[in-house]
Amino acid sequence: MGNSQHERERTPIEADRQPTLKGMRRAVWFLAAVAIAVVVAIGLLQASDDAPQPPKASFGADTALAQLEGAPAPLAALHARANELVDGGVGAFEAQLKKLRGYPVVINKWGSWCGPCRAEFPVFQRVAARKGKSVAFLGINGQDPTDEAEAFLAEFPLSFPSYVDKGGGEPVATAVDAAGPFPITIFVDRKGEIEIVLAKPYGTVAELEADIKLYLRA
């Protein structure tokens, strides 16, 4: 793996006479109408991909997997293990990364107990479904009882597997320079080298997709 870094900071009537009372009232109503229009516009923006996405139980895992049909074999193999919690430690995780050489990889470290992780999960659900035919996605689950991690994945299913990081010292996360805070997202290039490690939550689909384009050119 290559060098990495935790982001610190990469991150314009004129009037000929005095206005009448009637004219002033018209001006007030006009300003009110403008204010309402602004509120509506903001509301529409917040409903878009550029606004933070709240957790959605309506995400369809089956629909997402159908959308990913026809992916190249190494990526299709990940989709076949959708939502799985994978044991095997560092060895199994690094073997999986080796199989993904030639593809950009996005790895998300999460825990069901982590509030920011829960908030960003819908973003990863949607982006993985949208870009999973050209970009590989993997999870690292840490500091989580198995039953709680499984219950969380049942509520927020993923189209890719997550590797379980057992034991002290976060050995799996350490292998990709991602030990420490939650959540963390790691961007690995097509050669298998770490491009950057970002210790931050993603609030929007557009934000994550922009970083994938920036760091992985994908």
C-alpha positions in Angstrom: 0.0 0.0 0.0 1.2 3.6 -0.7 1.3 6.6 1.5 -2.0 8.0 2.8 -3.2 10.9 4.9 -6.1 11.7 7.2 -7.6 14.9 5.7 -7.1 18.0 7.8 -8.0 20.5 5.1 -7.8 19.1 1.4 -10.0 19.4 3.1 -26.4 43.7 -6.9 -36.7 52.9 -8.8 -35.8 55.3 -8.6 -39.1 57.3 -7.9 -40.1 60.9 -8.8 -42.4 61.2 -5.7 -42.7 59.8 -2.2 -44.2 56.3 -2.1 -47.9 56.1 -1.2 -49.3 53.7 1.5 -50.8 51.6 -1.3 -47.5 51.4 -3.0 -45.8 50.4 0.2 -48.3 47.6 0.8 -47.6 46.3 -2.7 -43.9 46.3 -2.0 -44.4 44.3 1.2 -46.5 41.7 -0.6 -43.9 41.5 -3.3 -41.1 40.9 -0.8 -43.3 38.3 0.9 -43.8 36.5 -2.4 -40.0 36.6 -3.0 -39.3 35.1 0.4 -41.8 32.3 -0.2 -40.2 31.5 -3.5 -36.8 31.3 -1.8 -38.1 28.9 0.8 -39.6 26.7 -1.8 -36.4 26.7 -3.8 -34.4 25.8 -0.8 -36.8 22.9 0.0 -36.4 21.6 -3.6 -32.6 21.7 -3.3 -32.6 19.9 0.0 -34.6 17.1 -1.7 -32.0 16.6 -4.3 -28.8 14.5 -4.4 -26.9 17.6 -3.3 -28.6 17.7 0.1 -27.9 15.4 3.1 -29.9 12.2 2.7 -31.7 10.9 5.8 -31.7 7.1 6.3 -34.3 5.5 4.0 -35.8 2.2 4.8 -37.3 2.2 1.3 -33.9 1.5 -0.3 -34.4 -1.6 -2.4 -31.5 -4.0 -2.2 -33.0 -6.3 -4.9 -33.5 -3.3 -7.2 -29.9 -2.2 -6.6 -28.5 -5.6 -7.4 -30.6 -5.8 -10.6 -29.1 -2.4 -11.6 -25.7 -3.9 -11.2 -26.2 -6.9 -13.4 -23.6 -7.2 -16.1 -20.8 -5.9 -14.0 -17.3 -7.3 -14.7 -16.6 -10.5 -13.0 -14.5 -9.2 -10.1 -17.2 -6.7 -9.2 -20.0 -9.1 -9.8 -18.3 -11.4 -7.2 -18.7 -8.6 -4.7 -22.4 -8.1 -5.5 -22.9 -11.8 -5.1 -21.8 -11.3 -1.5 -24.0 -8.3 -0.9 -24.6 -7.4 2.7 -22.4 -10.2 4.1 -20.1 -9.8 7.1 -16.9 -11.6 6.1 -14.5 -13.1 8.6 -10.9 -14.0 7.9 -9.0 -11.0 9.2 -6.3 -9.2 7.3 -5.4 -12.1 5.1 -8.9 -12.4 3.6 -9.2 -8.7 3.2 -5.9 -8.2 1.5 -6.7 -11.2 -0.8 -9.9 -9.5 -1.8 -8.1 -6.3 -2.6 -5.6 -8.2 -4.7 -8.5 -9.6 -6.8 -9.7 -6.0 -7.4 -6.5 -4.8 -9.0 -7.4 -2.9 -12.2 -10.4 -1.3 -10.6 -10.7 1.7 -8.3 -11.9 0.7 -4.8 -13.8 2.7 -2.2 -13.6 1.2 1.4 -15.9 2.5 4.1 -15.1 1.7 7.8 -18.4 1.7 9.8 -20.0 0.5 13.0 -23.7 0.2 13.9 -23.0 2.1 17.1 -21.5 5.1 15.2 -24.0 7.9 14.7 -22.2 9.5 11.7 -21.8 6.1 10.1 -25.6 5.5 10.4 -26.2 9.0 8.9 -24.0 8.4 5.8 -25.0 4.8 5.1 -27.8 5.8 2.7 -25.2 7.7 0.7 -23.1 4.6 0.3 -26.2 2.5 -0.5 -27.0 4.8 -3.4 -23.6 5.5 -4.8 -22.6 1.8 -4.7 -25.7 1.0 -6.7 -25.0 3.9 -9.2 -21.3 3.3 -9.7 -20.8 -0.4 -8.8 -20.3 -1.6 -12.3 -17.0 0.3 -12.6 -15.9 1.0 -9.0 -15.5 -1.6 -6.3 -17.0 -1.0 -2.9 -16.0 -2.7 0.4 -16.9 -2.2 4.0 -14.9 -2.7 7.2 -17.0 -3.3 10.3 -15.4 -2.5 13.6 -16.0 -2.7 17.3 -19.4 -4.2 16.7 -21.2 -7.3 18.2 -22.1 -9.5 15.3 -25.9 -9.5 16.1 -26.0 -5.7 16.1 -24.0 -5.4 12.9 -26.4 -7.9 11.2 -29.5 -6.1 12.5 -28.1 -2.8 11.1 -27.4 -4.3 7.7 -30.9 -5.8 7.7 -32.2 -2.3 8.1 -29.7 -0.6 5.7 -28.6 -3.3 3.2 -25.5 -2.9 1.1 -24.7 -4.2 -2.4 -21.2 -5.2 -1.2 -19.7 -7.2 1.7 -18.0 -5.8 4.8 -15.0 -7.4 6.4 -15.1 -7.8 10.2 -12.3 -6.2 12.2 -11.9 -8.3 15.3 -9.6 -7.9 18.2 -7.7 -4.9 19.5 -5.7 -2.6 17.3 -8.1 -2.8 14.3 -5.8 -5.0 12.2 -8.0 -4.9 9.1 -8.3 -1.1 9.2 -4.6 -0.7 10.0 -3.8 -2.6 6.8 -5.3 0.4 4.9 -4.1 3.1 7.3 -7.6 3.6 8.7 -7.3 2.8 12.4 -8.8 5.3 14.8 -12.0 7.4 14.3 -15.3 6.3 12.7 -16.3 6.6 9.9 -13.3 6.6 7.6 -13.4 6.2 3.8 -10.3 4.9 2.0 -9.8 5.4 -1.8 -7.6 2.8 -3.4 -6.4 3.2 -7.0 -6.3 0.7 -9.9 -2.8 -0.4 -8.9 -3.9 -1.3 -5.4 -2.2 1.8 -3.8 -4.0 3.9 -1.3 -4.7 7.3 -2.8 -6.1 9.0 0.3 -7.8 8.2 3.7 -10.6 10.6 4.7 -11.8 10.6 8.3 -15.2 12.3 7.8 -18.8 11.3 7.2 -20.5 11.9 3.8 -23.7 13.9 3.9 -24.6 13.8 0.2 -24.4 11.5 -2.9 -22.9 14.4 -4.8 -20.1 14.8 -2.2 -19.1 11.1 -2.4 -19.3 10.9 -6.1 -17.2 14.1 -6.4 -14.4 12.5 -4.2 -14.5 9.3 -6.3 -14.0 11.4 -9.4 -11.3 13.5 -7.8 -9.2 10.8 -6.1 -9.9 7.8 -8.4 -10.8 9.5 -11.6 -13.8 7.3 -11.9 
